[in-house]
Amino acid sequence: MEKISEELEKKIIELIKKGSFIEAVALVHNELKLGLKESKDIVDKYR
């Protein structure tokens, strides 16, 4: 699994709490340069 910084982790959790799941996936996708499936899998772990 990709190394996720504390800052990125906080942003992911914040977006999920606001109900912005798709934005969280897009953030991971853009920050870590991963595919959408991999990005979604990462975000799912924080749900």
C-alpha distance matrix in Angstrom:
0.0 3.8 6.5 8.7 12.3 14.8 16.8 14.3 13.6 17.4 17.9 15.7 17.5 20.8 20.5 19.8 22.7 24.9 24.0 22.4 19.5 19.8 20.0 16.8 15.0 17.0 16.1 12.3 13.4 15.8 14.0 10.8 12.8 10.7 12.7 14.1 12.8 9.1 10.4 12.5 10.0 8.3 12.0 13.1 11.4 13.7 16.7
3.8 0.0 3.8 6.1 9.6 12.6 14.2 11.7 11.8 15.6 15.9 14.2 16.6 19.5 19.2 19.2 22.1 24.0 23.5 21.5 18.9 19.0 18.5 15.4 14.0 15.3 13.8 10.2 11.3 13.0 10.8 7.6 10.1 9.0 12.0 13.6 13.4 9.6 9.8 12.7 11.3 8.8 12.0 14.2 12.8 14.2 17.4
6.5 3.8 0.0 3.8 6.5 9.6 11.6 10.0 10.1 13.7 14.6 13.7 15.7 18.4 18.9 19.1 21.7 23.7 23.8 21.9 19.8 20.3 19.3 16.0 15.4 16.6 14.4 11.1 13.2 14.1 11.1 8.8 12.0 11.9 15.1 16.5 16.5 12.9 12.3 15.1 13.8 10.6 13.1 15.6 13.7 14.3 17.9
8.7 6.1 3.8 0.0 3.8 6.6 8.2 6.3 6.4 10.0 10.9 10.2 12.2 14.7 15.4 15.9 18.3 20.2 20.6 18.8 17.0 17.8 16.4 13.0 13.2 14.4 11.7 9.0 11.9 12.6 9.5 8.3 12.0 12.1 15.2 15.8 16.3 12.9 11.3 13.8 13.1 9.5 11.0 13.9 12.2 11.9 15.5
12.3 9.6 6.5 3.8 0.0 3.8 5.3 5.2 6.2 8.7 10.0 10.6 12.4 14.2 15.5 16.7 18.5 20.2 21.3 19.5 18.5 19.4 17.4 14.2 15.2 16.0 12.7 10.9 14.0 13.9 10.3 10.3 14.1 14.9 18.2 18.7 19.6 16.4 14.4 16.8 16.5 12.8 13.5 16.6 14.9 13.7 17.3
14.8 12.6 9.6 6.6 3.8 0.0 3.8 5.5 5.0 6.2 8.7 9.8 10.5 12.2 14.3 15.4 16.4 18.5 20.1 18.8 18.2 19.8 17.7 14.5 16.2 17.3 13.9 12.7 16.3 16.2 12.9 13.5 17.2 17.9 20.8 20.8 21.6 18.6 16.3 18.0 17.7 13.9 13.9 16.8 14.8 12.9 16.3
16.8 14.2 11.6 8.2 5.3 3.8 0.0 3.8 5.4 5.2 6.4 8.8 10.1 10.6 12.5 14.5 15.5 16.8 18.7 17.1 17.1 18.2 15.6 12.9 15.1 15.5 11.8 11.6 15.1 14.4 11.2 12.8 16.4 17.6 20.4 20.2 21.6 19.0 16.2 18.0 18.5 14.8 14.2 17.5 16.3 14.0 17.0
14.3 11.7 10.0 6.3 5.2 5.5 3.8 0.0 3.8 5.4 5.1 6.2 8.7 9.8 10.6 12.4 14.3 15.5 16.7 14.6 14.1 15.0 12.6 9.7 11.4 12.0 8.4 7.9 11.4 11.2 8.3 9.8 13.2 14.1 16.7 16.4 17.8 15.4 12.4 14.3 15.0 11.5 10.9 14.4 13.7 11.8 14.7
13.6 11.8 10.1 6.4 6.2 5.0 5.4 3.8 0.0 3.8 5.4 5.1 6.3 8.6 10.0 10.7 12.4 14.4 15.5 14.2 13.4 15.1 13.3 9.9 11.8 13.4 10.4 9.3 13.1 13.8 11.3 12.0 15.5 15.5 17.8 17.1 17.7 15.3 12.5 13.6 13.7 10.1 9.3 12.2 10.9 8.6 11.8
17.4 15.6 13.7 10.0 8.7 6.2 5.2 5.4 3.8 0.0 3.8 5.5 5.2 6.0 8.6 10.0 10.6 12.4 14.3 13.5 13.6 15.7 13.5 10.6 13.4 14.7 11.6 11.7 15.5 15.7 13.4 14.9 18.2 18.5 20.7 19.6 20.5 18.5 15.4 16.1 16.6 13.3 11.6 14.3 13.3 10.2 12.6
17.9 15.9 14.6 10.9 10.0 8.7 6.4 5.1 5.4 3.8 0.0 3.8 5.5 5.0 6.2 8.6 9.9 10.7 12.4 10.8 11.3 12.8 10.1 7.7 10.9 11.6 8.5 9.5 13.1 12.9 11.3 13.4 16.3 16.9 18.7 17.4 18.9 17.3 13.8 14.5 15.9 12.9 10.7 13.9 13.9 11.0 12.9
15.7 14.2 13.7 10.2 10.6 9.8 8.8 6.2 5.1 5.5 3.8 0.0 3.8 5.5 5.3 6.2 8.7 10.0 10.7 9.1 8.5 10.3 8.7 5.3 8.1 9.9 7.7 7.9 11.4 12.4 11.2 12.6 15.3 15.0 16.4 14.7 15.7 14.3 10.9 11.1 12.4 9.6 7.0 10.1 10.4 7.7 9.5
17.5 16.6 15.7 12.2 12.4 10.5 10.1 8.7 6.3 5.2 5.5 3.8 0.0 3.8 5.5 5.1 6.1 8.7 9.9 9.7 9.5 12.3 11.1 8.2 11.1 13.3 11.4 11.5 15.0 16.2 14.9 16.1 19.0 18.4 19.6 17.7 18.2 16.9 13.8 13.3 14.0 11.3 8.5 10.5 10.3 6.6 7.9
20.8 19.5 18.4 14.7 14.2 12.2 10.6 9.8 8.6 6.0 5.0 5.5 3.8 0.0 3.8 5.5 5.2 6.4 8.8 8.6 9.9 12.5 10.6 8.7 12.3 13.7 11.7 13.0 16.3 16.8 15.8 17.7 20.3 20.3 21.5 19.4 20.5 19.5 16.0 15.5 16.9 14.5 11.4 13.5 13.9 10.3 10.8
20.5 19.2 18.9 15.4 15.5 14.3 12.5 10.6 10.0 8.6 6.2 5.3 5.5 3.8 0.0 3.8 5.4 5.1 6.3 5.0 6.5 8.8 7.0 5.7 9.4 10.7 9.5 11.3 14.0 14.7 14.6 16.6 18.7 18.4 19.1 16.6 18.0 17.5 14.0 13.2 15.3 13.4 10.0 12.2 13.5 10.5 10.4
19.8 19.2 19.1 15.9 16.7 15.4 14.5 12.4 10.7 10.0 8.6 6.2 5.1 5.5 3.8 0.0 3.8 5.3 5.0 5.4 5.3 8.8 8.6 6.8 9.6 12.0 11.5 12.3 15.0 16.6 16.5 17.8 19.8 18.9 19.1 16.4 17.0 16.7 13.6 11.9 13.5 12.1 8.4 9.5 11.0 8.0 6.9
22.7 22.1 21.7 18.3 18.5 16.4 15.5 14.3 12.4 10.6 9.9 8.7 6.1 5.2 5.4 3.8 0.0 3.8 5.4 7.4 8.6 12.1 11.6 10.2 13.3 15.5 14.6 15.7 18.6 19.8 19.5 21.0 23.3 22.5 22.9 20.2 20.7 20.4 17.3 15.6 16.9 15.4 11.9 12.6 13.5 10.0 8.7
24.9 24.0 23.7 20.2 20.2 18.5 16.8 15.5 14.4 12.4 10.7 10.0 8.7 6.4 5.1 5.3 3.8 0.0 3.8 5.5 8.3 11.0 10.1 10.1 13.4 14.7 14.2 16.1 18.6 19.4 19.6 21.6 23.5 23.0 23.2 20.3 21.4 21.5 18.1 16.5 18.6 17.3 13.6 14.7 16.2 13.1 11.6
24.0 23.5 23.8 20.6 21.3 20.1 18.7 16.7 15.5 14.3 12.4 10.7 9.9 8.8 6.3 5.0 5.4 3.8 0.0 3.8 5.7 8.6 9.1 9.3 11.8 13.6 14.0 15.6 17.6 19.0 19.7 21.3 22.8 21.8 21.4 18.2 19.0 19.6 16.5 14.3 16.5 16.0 12.2 12.7 14.9 12.4 10.2
22.4 21.5 21.9 18.8 19.5 18.8 17.1 14.6 14.2 13.5 10.8 9.1 9.7 8.6 5.0 5.4 7.4 5.5 3.8 0.0 3.8 5.6 5.3 6.3 8.9 10.0 10.6 12.7 14.3 15.5 16.5 18.3 19.5 18.8 18.5 15.4 16.8 17.4 14.1 12.4 15.2 14.6 10.9 12.3 14.8 12.6 11.2
19.5 18.9 19.8 17.0 18.5 18.2 17.1 14.1 13.4 13.6 11.3 8.5 9.5 9.9 6.5 5.3 8.6 8.3 5.7 3.8 0.0 3.8 5.4 5.1 6.3 8.7 9.8 10.8 12.3 14.3 15.4 16.5 17.6 16.3 15.7 12.5 13.3 14.1 11.0 8.8 11.6 11.4 7.8 8.8 11.8 10.3 8.9
19.8 19.0 20.3 17.8 19.4 19.8 18.2 15.0 15.1 15.7 12.8 10.3 12.3 12.5 8.8 8.8 12.1 11.0 8.6 5.6 3.8 0.0 3.8 5.4 5.1 6.2 8.6 10.0 10.4 12.2 14.2 15.4 15.7 14.6 13.6 10.2 11.9 13.2 10.1 8.5 12.0 12.2 9.3 10.8 14.0 13.1 12.2
20.0 18.5 19.3 16.4 17.4 17.7 15.6 12.6 13.3 13.5 10.1 8.7 11.1 10.6 7.0 8.6 11.6 10.1 9.1 5.3 5.4 3.8 0.0 3.8 5.4 5.0 6.1 8.7 9.6 10.4 12.0 14.0 14.7 14.5 14.3 11.6 13.9 14.4 10.9 10.4 13.7 13.0 10.1 12.6 15.2 13.6 13.5
16.8 15.4 16.0 13.0 14.2 14.5 12.9 9.7 9.9 10.6 7.7 5.3 8.2 8.7 5.7 6.8 10.2 10.1 9.3 6.3 5.1 5.4 3.8 0.0 3.8 5.4 5.0 6.3 8.5 9.9 10.5 12.1 13.5 13.0 13.4 11.0 12.7 12.4 8.7 8.4 11.1 9.7 6.8 9.8 11.8 10.1 10.7
15.0 14.0 15.4 13.2 15.2 16.2 15.1 11.4 11.8 13.4 10.9 8.1 11.1 12.3 9.4 9.6 13.3 13.4 11.8 8.9 6.3 5.1 5.4 3.8 0.0 3.8 5.4 5.2 6.0 8.6 10.0 10.6 11.3 10.0 9.8 7.2 9.0 9.1 5.5 5.3 8.7 8.1 6.1 8.9 11.4 11.0 11.6
17.0 15.3 16.6 14.4 16.0 17.3 15.5 12.0 13.4 14.7 11.6 9.9 13.3 13.7 10.7 12.0 15.5 14.7 13.6 10.0 8.7 6.2 5.0 5.4 3.8 0.0 3.8 5.5 4.9 6.1 8.5 10.0 10.0 9.8 9.8 7.7 10.7 11.0 7.5 8.5 11.9 11.2 9.7 12.7 15.0 14.5 15.2
16.1 13.8 14.4 11.7 12.7 13.9 11.8 8.4 10.4 11.6 8.5 7.7 11.4 11.7 9.5 11.5 14.6 14.2 14.0 10.6 9.8 8.6 6.1 5.0 5.4 3.8 0.0 3.8 5.4 5.2 6.0 8.4 9.6 10.3 11.5 10.3 13.0 12.1 8.5 10.2 12.9 11.0 9.6 13.2 14.7 13.6 15.0
12.3 10.2 11.1 9.0 10.9 12.7 11.6 7.9 9.3 11.7 9.5 7.9 11.5 13.0 11.3 12.3 15.7 16.1 15.6 12.7 10.8 10.0 8.7 6.3 5.2 5.5 3.8 0.0 3.8 5.5 5.2 5.7 7.6 7.5 9.3 8.6 10.7 9.0 5.5 8.2 10.1 7.9 7.7 11.4 12.4 12.0 14.0
13.4 11.3 13.2 11.9 14.0 16.3 15.1 11.4 13.1 15.5 13.1 11.4 15.0 16.3 14.0 15.0 18.6 18.6 17.6 14.3 12.3 10.4 9.6 8.5 6.0 4.9 5.4 3.8 0.0 3.8 5.8 5.7 5.4 5.1 6.3 6.1 9.1 8.1 5.3 8.3 10.7 9.8 10.0 13.1 14.7 15.0 16.6
15.8 13.0 14.1 12.6 13.9 16.2 14.4 11.2 13.8 15.7 12.9 12.4 16.2 16.8 14.7 16.6 19.8 19.4 19.0 15.5 14.3 12.2 10.4 9.9 8.6 6.1 5.2 5.5 3.8 0.0 3.8 5.8 5.3 7.3 9.2 9.5 12.8 11.7 9.1 12.0 14.4 12.9 13.0 16.4 17.7 17.4 19.2
14.0 10.8 11.1 9.5 10.3 12.9 11.2 8.3 11.3 13.4 11.3 11.2 14.9 15.8 14.6 16.5 19.5 19.6 19.7 16.5 15.4 14.2 12.0 10.5 10.0 8.5 6.0 5.2 5.8 3.8 0.0 3.8 5.8 8.1 11.0 11.8 14.4 12.4 9.8 13.0 14.7 12.3 12.7 16.4 16.9 16.4 18.8
10.8 7.6 8.8 8.3 10.3 13.5 12.8 9.8 12.0 14.9 13.4 12.6 16.1 17.7 16.6 17.8 21.0 21.6 21.3 18.3 16.5 15.4 14.0 12.1 10.6 10.0 8.4 5.7 5.7 5.8 3.8 0.0 3.8 5.5 9.0 10.7 12.6 9.9 8.3 12.0 12.9 10.7 12.2 15.5 15.8 16.1 18.7
12.8 10.1 12.0 12.0 14.1 17.2 16.4 13.2 15.5 18.2 16.3 15.3 19.0 20.3 18.7 19.8 23.3 23.5 22.8 19.5 17.6 15.7 14.7 13.5 11.3 10.0 9.6 7.6 5.4 5.3 5.8 3.8 0.0 3.8 6.9 9.3 11.7 9.8 8.8 12.5 13.9 12.6 14.1 17.2 18.0 18.6 20.9
10.7 9.0 11.9 12.1 14.9 17.9 17.6 14.1 15.5 18.5 16.9 15.0 18.4 20.3 18.4 18.9 22.5 23.0 21.8 18.8 16.3 14.6 14.5 13.0 10.0 9.8 10.3 7.5 5.1 7.3 8.1 5.5 3.8 0.0 3.8 6.5 8.2 6.2 6.1 9.7 10.7 10.2 12.1 14.6 15.6 16.9 18.9
12.7 12.0 15.1 15.2 18.2 20.8 20.4 16.7 17.8 20.7 18.7 16.4 19.6 21.5 19.1 19.1 22.9 23.2 21.4 18.5 15.7 13.6 14.3 13.4 9.8 9.8 11.5 9.3 6.3 9.2 11.0 9.0 6.9 3.8 0.0 3.8 5.5 5.4 6.1 8.6 10.1 10.9 12.4 14.3 16.0 17.6 18.9
14.1 13.6 16.5 15.8 18.7 20.8 20.2 16.4 17.1 19.6 17.4 14.7 17.7 19.4 16.6 16.4 20.2 20.3 18.2 15.4 12.5 10.2 11.6 11.0 7.2 7.7 10.3 8.6 6.1 9.5 11.8 10.7 9.3 6.5 3.8 0.0 3.8 5.5 5.0 6.0 8.5 9.9 10.4 12.0 14.4 15.8 16.5
12.8 13.4 16.5 16.3 19.6 21.6 21.6 17.8 17.7 20.5 18.9 15.7 18.2 20.5 18.0 17.0 20.7 21.4 19.0 16.8 13.3 11.9 13.9 12.7 9.0 10.7 13.0 10.7 9.1 12.8 14.4 12.6 11.7 8.2 5.5 3.8 0.0 3.8 5.4 5.1 6.2 8.7 10.0 10.4 12.7 14.9 15.4
9.1 9.6 12.9 12.9 16.4 18.6 19.0 15.4 15.3 18.5 17.3 14.3 16.9 19.5 17.5 16.7 20.4 21.5 19.6 17.4 14.1 13.2 14.4 12.4 9.1 11.0 12.1 9.0 8.1 11.7 12.4 9.9 9.8 6.2 5.4 5.5 3.8 0.0 3.8 5.5 5.1 6.4 8.8 9.9 11.1 13.4 14.8
10.4 9.8 12.3 11.3 14.4 16.3 16.2 12.4 12.5 15.4 13.8 10.9 13.8 16.0 14.0 13.6 17.3 18.1 16.5 14.1 11.0 10.1 10.9 8.7 5.5 7.5 8.5 5.5 5.3 9.1 9.8 8.3 8.8 6.1 6.1 5.0 5.4 3.8 0.0 3.8 5.4 5.2 6.3 8.6 10.2 11.5 13.0
12.5 12.7 15.1 13.8 16.8 18.0 18.0 14.3 13.6 16.1 14.5 11.1 13.3 15.5 13.2 11.9 15.6 16.5 14.3 12.4 8.8 8.5 10.4 8.4 5.3 8.5 10.2 8.2 8.3 12.0 13.0 12.0 12.5 9.7 8.6 6.0 5.1 5.5 3.8 0.0 3.8 5.4 5.1 6.0 8.8 10.2 10.6
10.0 11.3 13.8 13.1 16.5 17.7 18.5 15.0 13.7 16.6 15.9 12.4 14.0 16.9 15.3 13.5 16.9 18.6 16.5 15.2 11.6 12.0 13.7 11.1 8.7 11.9 12.9 10.1 10.7 14.4 14.7 12.9 13.9 10.7 10.1 8.5 6.2 5.1 5.4 3.8 0.0 3.8 5.5 5.1 6.6 9.3 10.2
8.3 8.8 10.6 9.5 12.8 13.9 14.8 11.5 10.1 13.3 12.9 9.6 11.3 14.5 13.4 12.1 15.4 17.3 16.0 14.6 11.4 12.2 13.0 9.7 8.1 11.2 11.0 7.9 9.8 12.9 12.3 10.7 12.6 10.2 10.9 9.9 8.7 6.4 5.2 5.4 3.8 0.0 3.8 5.4 5.4 7.2 9.5
12.0 12.0 13.1 11.0 13.5 13.9 14.2 10.9 9.3 11.6 10.7 7.0 8.5 11.4 10.0 8.4 11.9 13.6 12.2 10.9 7.8 9.3 10.1 6.8 6.1 9.7 9.6 7.7 10.0 13.0 12.7 12.2 14.1 12.1 12.4 10.4 10.0 8.8 6.3 5.1 5.5 3.8 0.0 3.8 5.3 5.4 6.8
13.1 14.2 15.6 13.9 16.6 16.8 17.5 14.4 12.2 14.3 13.9 10.1 10.5 13.5 12.2 9.5 12.6 14.7 12.7 12.3 8.8 10.8 12.6 9.8 8.9 12.7 13.2 11.4 13.1 16.4 16.4 15.5 17.2 14.6 14.3 12.0 10.4 9.9 8.6 6.0 5.1 5.4 3.8 0.0 3.8 5.4 5.2
11.4 12.8 13.7 12.2 14.9 14.8 16.3 13.7 10.9 13.3 13.9 10.4 10.3 13.9 13.5 11.0 13.5 16.2 14.9 14.8 11.8 14.0 15.2 11.8 11.4 15.0 14.7 12.4 14.7 17.7 16.9 15.8 18.0 15.6 16.0 14.4 12.7 11.1 10.2 8.8 6.6 5.4 5.3 3.8 0.0 3.8 5.6
13.7 14.2 14.3 11.9 13.7 12.9 14.0 11.8 8.6 10.2 11.0 7.7 6.6 10.3 10.5 8.0 10.0 13.1 12.4 12.6 10.3 13.1 13.6 10.1 11.0 14.5 13.6 12.0 15.0 17.4 16.4 16.1 18.6 16.9 17.6 15.8 14.9 13.4 11.5 10.2 9.3 7.2 5.4 5.4 3.8 0.0 3.8
16.7 17.4 17.9 15.5 17.3 16.3 17.0 14.7 11.8 12.6 12.9 9.5 7.9 10.8 10.4 6.9 8.7 11.6 10.2 11.2 8.9 12.2 13.5 10.7 11.6 15.2 15.0 14.0 16.6 19.2 18.8 18.7 20.9 18.9 18.9 16.5 15.4 14.8 13.0 10.6 10.2 9.5 6.8 5.2 5.6 3.8 0.0
